[in-house]
Amino acid sequence: MNRRTLLATASALICLSALPLRAEDLDLPVEEPIEPVLQRRFMMEDLYGNAITDEDLQGKFALIYFGYTGCPDVCPTSLSTIADVLEALGDQASGITPYFVTVDPDHDTALLLRDYLAFFDKRIEGLRGPKAYTDHMVKIYNARYRVNTPDPAHPEIYSVDHTASIAFLGPDGVMIKRFAHGTSAEDMVADIRAAFLEAGVK
């Protein structure tokens, strides 16, 4: 069993033990503004109760991915890819911070997120916040999500469709590009290293 399969399987076991989710996630298409967004103000919380704002992203490259721990397939695959990217970058991985932002904060507690992300790579930082804060961050990064509850009588059985691409930000907070779901770790590493070279990152 290879590393990605092992991680995805372990993740799925956590998810299935948490909620009886059934539906697959969909990658919802998004469009970036023609003009780059220079300021994306937000406030969230890390998994240890510390406030995290857009200012904490300044001065360092970042990857931002929106998802949830109950995701049956798309999130485990994307997180495995991010873990592969960090491994391939070697010492250069210290120049970029990957963030996993939950779109299901009512279910995804800090403890659950810590356990979940640890299966992939402990360097992936989790962010969560109240729904209003989450919705704001999703919006400013031109992402989307939609909660599906097939039977209103059983709100505990649901799935969340969400943008599955990964946002790649420069040290100034401006989005360099969005990696589509399914982009290989090799292609991501090539683009990240090119950006590092341009910025003079060793």
Rosetta silent file (secondary structure, phi, psi, omega in degrees, C-alpha in Angstrom):
SEQUENCE: MNRRTLLATASALICLSALPLRAEDLDLPVEEPIEPVLQRRFMMEDLYGNAITDEDLQGKFALIYFGYTGCPDVCPTSLSTIADVLEALGDQASGITPYFVTVDPDHDTALLLRDYLAFFDKRIEGLRGPKAYTDHMVKIYNARYRVNTPDPAHPEIYSVDHTASIAFLGPDGVMIKRFAHGTSAEDMVADIRAAFLEAGVK
SCORE:     score description
SCORE:     0.000 S_00000001
   1 L     0.000  123.007 -177.967    0.000    0.000    0.000 S_00000001
   2 L   -77.716  172.498 -173.276    1.611    3.294   -1.052 S_00000001
   3 H   -61.036  -44.506 -177.182    1.788    6.406    1.108 S_00000001
   4 H   -65.014  -41.793  179.517   -1.112    8.216   -0.535 S_00000001
   5 H   -64.576  -41.188  179.717   -3.419    5.211   -0.324 S_00000001
   6 H   -61.748  -45.754 -178.866   -2.488    4.649    3.323 S_00000001
   7 H   -65.534  -43.189 -179.557   -3.180    8.267    4.243 S_00000001
   8 H   -64.097  -39.238  179.588   -6.443    8.390    2.345 S_00000001
   9 H   -66.029  -43.843  178.658   -7.609    5.156    3.967 S_00000001
  10 H   -62.615  -40.796  178.731   -6.736    6.382    7.455 S_00000001
  11 H   -63.264  -42.618 -179.192   -8.500    9.654    6.758 S_00000001
  12 H   -62.115  -36.789  179.105  -11.591    7.879    5.541 S_00000001
  13 H   -64.249  -39.693  176.873  -11.735    5.828    8.743 S_00000001
  14 H   -63.336  -45.556 -177.341  -11.728    8.997   10.826 S_00000001
  15 H   -62.283  -46.542 -175.980  -14.430   10.525    8.651 S_00000001
  16 H   -67.170  -29.252  178.855  -16.690    7.490    8.724 S_00000001
  17 H   -77.799  -16.847 -177.194  -16.419    7.235   12.471 S_00000001
  18 H   -89.460  -48.419 -177.467  -17.434   10.881   12.831 S_00000001
  19 L  -147.247  146.963  179.425  -20.503   11.205   10.592 S_00000001
  20 L   -81.386   68.176 -178.410  -22.387    8.911    8.199 S_00000001
  21 L   -79.850  149.349 -174.835  -21.562   10.930    5.113 S_00000001
  22 L  -127.386  -37.738 -169.888  -22.488    9.547    1.746 S_00000001
  23 L   -82.751  154.328  174.529  -22.075   12.027   -1.108 S_00000001
  24 L   -81.638  159.769  175.439  -18.940   12.837   -3.061 S_00000001
  25 L   -89.561  153.506  178.221  -17.534   16.353   -3.209 S_00000001
  26 L  -118.066  143.788  175.044  -17.622   18.409   -6.386 S_00000001
  27 L   -84.434  109.790 -179.101  -15.058   20.913   -7.587 S_00000001
  28 L   -84.886  124.198 -177.456  -17.079   24.087   -8.033 S_00000001
  29 L   -66.496  142.173  177.452  -15.577   26.305  -10.756 S_00000001
  30 L  -133.324  159.613  178.112  -14.487   29.779   -9.718 S_00000001
  31 L  -123.488  133.960  175.408  -13.120   32.772  -11.564 S_00000001
  32 L   -81.625  146.621  175.555  -10.397   35.071  -10.337 S_00000001
  33 L   -59.070  151.765  178.050  -10.903   38.817  -10.800 S_00000001
  34 L   -62.248  -42.884  176.802   -9.120   40.300  -13.811 S_00000001
  35 L   -89.763  137.966 -179.707   -7.289   42.668  -11.476 S_00000001
  36 L   -64.475  141.827  176.231   -5.338   41.008   -8.632 S_00000001
  37 L   -83.205  117.790 -175.554   -6.836   41.360   -5.178 S_00000001
  38 L   -85.956  -29.030 -178.072   -4.218   43.127   -3.081 S_00000001
  39 L  -127.374  121.280  176.719   -5.950   42.914    0.293 S_00000001
  40 L  -123.352   86.243 -175.536   -7.834   39.879    1.547 S_00000001
  41 L   -77.670  129.869  175.561   -8.698   40.717    5.138 S_00000001
  42 L  -154.279  162.706  172.876   -9.763   37.836    7.372 S_00000001
  43 E  -140.093  124.006  177.707   -9.599   36.585   10.935 S_00000001
  44 E  -134.011 -167.620 -179.022   -9.709   32.903   11.867 S_00000001
  45 E  -133.125  138.780  176.002   -8.328   30.695   14.623 S_00000001
  46 L   -81.296 -172.815 -172.873   -5.602   28.091   14.513 S_00000001
  47 L   -84.347    8.515  177.443   -5.941   24.721   16.212 S_00000001
  48 L  -124.468   15.545  175.442   -4.534   26.013   19.488 S_00000001
  49 L    85.721    8.501 -179.796   -6.891   28.958   19.946 S_00000001
  50 L   -89.351  137.335  177.162   -4.634   31.647   18.482 S_00000001
  51 E   -70.139  133.021  177.628   -6.131   34.320   16.250 S_00000001
  52 E  -122.393  128.602  178.940   -4.782   34.181   12.701 S_00000001
  53 E  -123.163  176.501  178.232   -5.285   37.064   10.276 S_00000001
  54 H   -58.715  -27.690 -179.704   -4.187   37.920    6.769 S_00000001
  55 H   -65.512  -26.350  179.302   -1.201   39.709    8.301 S_00000001
  56 H   -71.360  -16.406  179.202    0.165   36.360    9.493 S_00000001
  57 H   -88.679  -13.105 -177.498    0.482   35.294    5.860 S_00000001
  58 L   -66.323  140.056  175.091    2.622   38.279    4.928 S_00000001
  59 L    87.144    2.610 -178.862    6.257   37.626    4.096 S_00000001
  60 L  -146.882  144.693  174.769    5.840   33.941    3.291 S_00000001
  61 E   -67.956  152.191 -178.714    4.435   31.862    0.469 S_00000001
  62 E  -146.130  151.360  169.586    1.241   29.993    1.328 S_00000001
  63 E  -115.750  132.728 -179.885   -1.095   27.323    0.029 S_00000001
  64 E  -124.601  125.275 -179.077   -4.760   27.637    1.026 S_00000001
  65 E  -130.582  129.844  177.649   -7.234   24.786    0.689 S_00000001
  66 E   -99.241  131.392  179.824  -10.864   24.787    1.823 S_00000001
  67 E  -167.866 -159.943  178.961  -12.390   21.460    2.838 S_00000001
  68 L  -157.956  154.323 -172.112  -13.745   19.416    5.729 S_00000001
  69 L   -68.101  -22.750  179.940  -12.782   16.297    7.630 S_00000001
  70 L   -83.702    2.677 -179.357  -15.844   14.344    6.488 S_00000001
  71 L   -64.083  124.650 -173.343  -14.844   14.671    2.827 S_00000001
  72 L   -77.855  -22.118 -171.818  -14.771   11.126    1.421 S_00000001
  73 L  -146.931  -51.014 -171.613  -12.310   11.546   -1.432 S_00000001
  74 H   -63.817  -48.802 -178.641  -11.364   15.008   -2.700 S_00000001
  75 H   -63.897  -47.562  177.634   -9.836   16.384    0.517 S_00000001
  76 H   -57.465  -38.655  178.894   -7.755   13.291    1.336 S_00000001
  77 H   -65.935  -45.384 -179.174   -6.389   13.312   -2.208 S_00000001
  78 H   -65.667  -41.142  179.891   -5.561   17.031   -2.111 S_00000001
  79 H   -68.162  -34.817  175.248   -3.968   16.828    1.325 S_00000001
  80 H   -64.320  -39.456  178.234   -1.888   13.856    0.240 S_00000001
  81 H   -64.359  -44.363  178.231   -0.691   15.902   -2.740 S_00000001
  82 H   -60.471  -41.922  177.726    0.213   18.822   -0.473 S_00000001
  83 H   -61.344  -40.723  178.135    2.139   16.416    1.782 S_00000001
  84 H   -64.691  -37.158  177.970    3.980   15.096   -1.284 S_00000001
  85 H   -62.593  -46.892 -179.846    4.804   18.684   -2.306 S_00000001
  86 H   -61.656  -40.614  179.433    6.304   19.442    1.104 S_00000001
  87 H   -65.140  -41.882 -178.496    8.357   16.256    1.000 S_00000001
  88 H   -69.502  -30.446 -179.862    9.625   16.998   -2.515 S_00000001
  89 H   -71.179  -21.511  179.776   10.580   20.560   -1.600 S_00000001
  90 H    61.139 -130.783 -178.703   12.929   19.302    1.098 S_00000001
  91 H   -63.534  -24.946 -179.873   14.564   22.170    2.993 S_00000001
  92 H   -69.402  -14.564 -179.777   12.707   24.650    0.777 S_00000001
  93 H   -61.283  -21.809  178.423    9.431   23.568    2.380 S_00000001
  94 H   -68.098  -13.116 -179.149   10.201   25.993    5.205 S_00000001
  95 H   -88.854    2.192 -178.582    9.504   28.785    2.726 S_00000001
  96 E  -142.658  141.354  178.457    5.831   27.943    2.329 S_00000001
  97 E  -116.561  121.896  176.622    2.965   27.356    4.754 S_00000001
  98 E   -91.920  134.947  179.059    0.001   25.178    3.747 S_00000001
  99 E  -119.078  134.829  171.577   -3.373   25.935    5.366 S_00000001
 100 E  -109.236  114.924 -177.632   -6.420   23.696    5.539 S_00000001
 101 E  -105.989  117.170 -177.890   -9.499   25.839    6.240 S_00000001
 102 E   -75.473  138.162  173.543  -12.559   23.893    7.333 S_00000001
 103 L  -101.326   12.546  178.609  -15.912   24.804    5.815 S_00000001
 104 L  -132.089   59.989 -172.718  -17.622   22.667    8.470 S_00000001
 105 L   -66.317  -23.455  178.912  -16.579   24.397   11.704 S_00000001
 106 L   -65.776  -32.423  179.961  -19.556   23.124   13.712 S_00000001
 107 L   -97.120  -39.936 -173.651  -18.272   19.562   13.314 S_00000001
 108 L   -82.219   86.915  177.240  -14.545   20.062   12.748 S_00000001
 109 L   -71.260  165.727  178.320  -13.239   20.811   16.211 S_00000001
 110 H   -59.780  -42.589 -179.682   -9.648   21.827   16.771 S_00000001
 111 H   -64.115  -44.128  178.998   -8.834   18.406   18.222 S_00000001
 112 H   -62.398  -42.236  179.803  -10.416   16.564   15.301 S_00000001
 113 H   -64.989  -38.609  178.931   -8.555   18.746   12.808 S_00000001
 114 H   -62.118  -45.076  179.297   -5.240   18.170   14.584 S_00000001
 115 H   -65.594  -42.056 -177.606   -5.698   14.394   14.414 S_00000001
 116 H   -63.264  -51.302 -175.882   -6.950   14.534   10.840 S_00000001
 117 H   -69.013  -28.018  179.879   -4.141   16.694    9.452 S_00000001
 118 H   -62.728  -25.386  177.821   -1.479   14.724   11.332 S_00000001
 119 L   -66.022  -25.756 -175.727   -2.229   11.741    9.070 S_00000001
 120 L   -98.388  -61.825  177.410   -0.996   13.760    6.097 S_00000001
 121 L  -166.332  128.159 -176.663    1.730   16.123    7.317 S_00000001
 122 L   -67.428  -10.903  178.268    2.076   17.949   10.621 S_00000001
 123 L   -82.152   -9.622  176.251    3.247   21.023    8.736 S_00000001
 124 L   -79.435  120.129 -176.063   -0.245   21.554    7.311 S_00000001
 125 E   -94.992  134.059  179.843   -1.871   24.144    9.554 S_00000001
 126 E   -93.715  142.789  175.435   -5.591   24.028   10.257 S_00000001
 127 E  -128.412  142.941  177.366   -7.827   27.083   10.471 S_00000001
 128 E  -149.362  163.565  179.038  -11.396   27.307   11.701 S_00000001
 129 L  -173.353  173.171  176.883  -13.840   29.968   12.793 S_00000001
 130 L   -57.201  158.601 -175.778  -17.521   30.833   13.194 S_00000001
 131 H   -54.314  -42.329 -178.447  -19.644   30.410   10.077 S_00000001
 132 H   -62.593  -40.192  178.717  -19.688   34.141    9.340 S_00000001
 133 H   -69.418  -40.050  178.092  -15.883   34.317    9.495 S_00000001
 134 H   -62.633  -47.743 -179.793  -15.578   31.150    7.418 S_00000001
 135 H   -59.197  -38.871  179.916  -17.985   32.449    4.780 S_00000001
 136 H   -64.707  -45.349 -179.047  -16.021   35.699    4.572 S_00000001
 137 H   -66.033  -40.580  176.769  -12.701   33.927    4.041 S_00000001
 138 H   -57.658  -44.583 -176.781  -14.215   31.608    1.459 S_00000001
 139 H   -65.093  -45.994 -174.922  -15.589   34.621   -0.414 S_00000001
 140 H   -70.468  -19.117  175.426  -12.412   36.699   -0.468 S_00000001
 141 L   -99.605   18.676  174.033  -10.453   33.763   -1.858 S_00000001
 142 L    53.890   38.568  176.624  -13.054   33.308   -4.607 S_00000001
 143 L  -109.263  176.861  179.519  -14.017   29.854   -3.393 S_00000001
 144 L  -146.069  158.457  167.911  -17.439   28.303   -2.743 S_00000001
 145 E  -154.536  157.322 -177.474  -19.094   25.633   -0.683 S_00000001
 146 E  -147.990  124.434  178.962  -22.595   24.239   -0.361 S_00000001
 147 E   -86.681  129.886  179.220  -24.007   21.983    2.354 S_00000001
 148 E  -111.795  120.439  176.902  -26.294   19.209    1.103 S_00000001
 149 L  -119.289   96.706 -175.867  -28.794   17.650    3.508 S_00000001
 150 L   -56.241  -38.967 -177.647  -30.788   14.971    1.612 S_00000001
 151 L  -125.188  107.508 -179.464  -33.295   14.484    4.449 S_00000001
 152 L   -55.975  -24.002  179.535  -34.174   17.556    6.571 S_00000001
 153 L   -72.889  -15.298  179.508  -35.377   15.178    9.282 S_00000001
 154 L  -130.218   71.720 -177.938  -31.784   13.940    9.646 S_00000001
 155 L   -63.376  -15.749  179.653  -29.540   17.033    9.467 S_00000001
 156 L   -74.529  -12.753  177.487  -26.656   14.980   10.849 S_00000001
 157 L  -103.087  106.846 -175.452  -26.413   13.191    7.489 S_00000001
 158 L  -153.724  169.164  171.697  -24.942   15.646    5.031 S_00000001
 159 E  -137.541  167.184 -179.682  -22.161   16.336    2.587 S_00000001
 160 E  -130.710  115.383  171.307  -20.419   19.525    1.524 S_00000001
 161 E   -79.140  136.867 -178.233  -19.661   20.421   -2.084 S_00000001
 162 E  -153.971  158.254  174.983  -16.675   22.759   -2.157 S_00000001
 163 L   -58.897  129.327 -174.671  -14.014   24.303   -4.328 S_00000001
 164 L  -106.719    1.674  177.720  -11.279   21.699   -4.611 S_00000001
 165 L   -79.761  164.116 -177.498   -8.486   23.794   -6.085 S_00000001
 166 E  -114.746  122.103  179.358   -5.526   25.001   -4.016 S_00000001
 167 E   -80.828  133.920  179.090   -4.706   28.710   -3.875 S_00000001
 168 E  -113.221  115.504 -175.746   -0.998   29.592   -4.112 S_00000001
 169 E  -109.903  145.934  175.225   -0.157   32.957   -2.546 S_00000001
 170 L   -85.788  174.791 -178.504    2.989   35.034   -2.686 S_00000001
 171 L   -62.339  -18.701  178.558    4.659   36.745    0.308 S_00000001
 172 L   -90.092    2.056  179.685    2.629   39.881   -0.438 S_00000001
 173 L    85.970   -4.353  179.621   -0.645   37.975   -0.070 S_00000001
 174 L   -81.234  136.855 -179.670   -1.454   38.213   -3.772 S_00000001
 175 E   -71.624  123.897  178.696   -2.632   34.979   -5.386 S_00000001
 176 E   -80.067  -46.527  177.008   -0.055   33.699   -7.849 S_00000001
 177 E  -165.949  172.444  175.430   -2.250   30.945   -9.248 S_00000001
 178 E  -119.867  121.331  178.786   -4.825   28.331   -8.364 S_00000001
 179 E   -81.225  118.520  179.578   -3.814   24.685   -8.697 S_00000001
 180 L   -65.474  151.270  176.771   -6.748   22.734  -10.122 S_00000001
 181 L   -58.861  132.624 -178.209   -7.797   19.559   -8.355 S_00000001
 182 L    99.843   -9.157  175.738   -5.752   16.706   -9.752 S_00000001
 183 L   -60.856  133.332 -176.897   -2.620   18.798  -10.401 S_00000001
 184 L   -72.340  155.817  176.525    0.339   16.547   -9.693 S_00000001
 185 H   -60.320  -36.440 -179.579    2.761   17.226   -6.866 S_00000001
 186 H   -62.253  -43.789  179.817    5.550   17.422   -9.452 S_00000001
 187 H   -67.508  -39.204  178.549    3.814   20.219  -11.372 S_00000001
 188 H   -64.022  -44.037  179.979    3.045   22.102   -8.169 S_00000001
 189 H   -60.999  -40.846 -179.941    6.652   21.833   -7.001 S_00000001
 190 H   -61.390  -44.389  179.631    7.899   23.157  -10.349 S_00000001
 191 H   -68.256  -39.557  179.882    5.651   26.234  -10.111 S_00000001
 192 H   -65.953  -43.479  179.543    6.502   26.824   -6.462 S_00000001
 193 H   -65.786  -35.119  176.594   10.231   26.586   -7.099 S_00000001
 194 H   -63.711  -40.986  178.201    9.907   28.984  -10.034 S_00000001
 195 H   -67.259  -39.981  176.220    8.166   31.459   -7.748 S_00000001
 196 H   -59.472  -45.303 -177.761   10.838   30.946   -5.084 S_00000001
 197 H   -61.615  -43.185 -179.494   13.558   31.625   -7.667 S_00000001
 198 H   -64.894  -34.613 -178.830   11.874   34.809   -8.829 S_00000001
 199 H   -86.861   -4.241  179.619   11.514   35.994   -5.230 S_00000001
 200 L    79.756   22.707  178.116   15.115   35.079   -4.377 S_00000001
 201 L   -84.340  127.793 -178.490   14.160   32.324   -1.946 S_00000001
 202 L   -80.288    0.000    0.000   16.962   29.789   -1.517 S_00000001
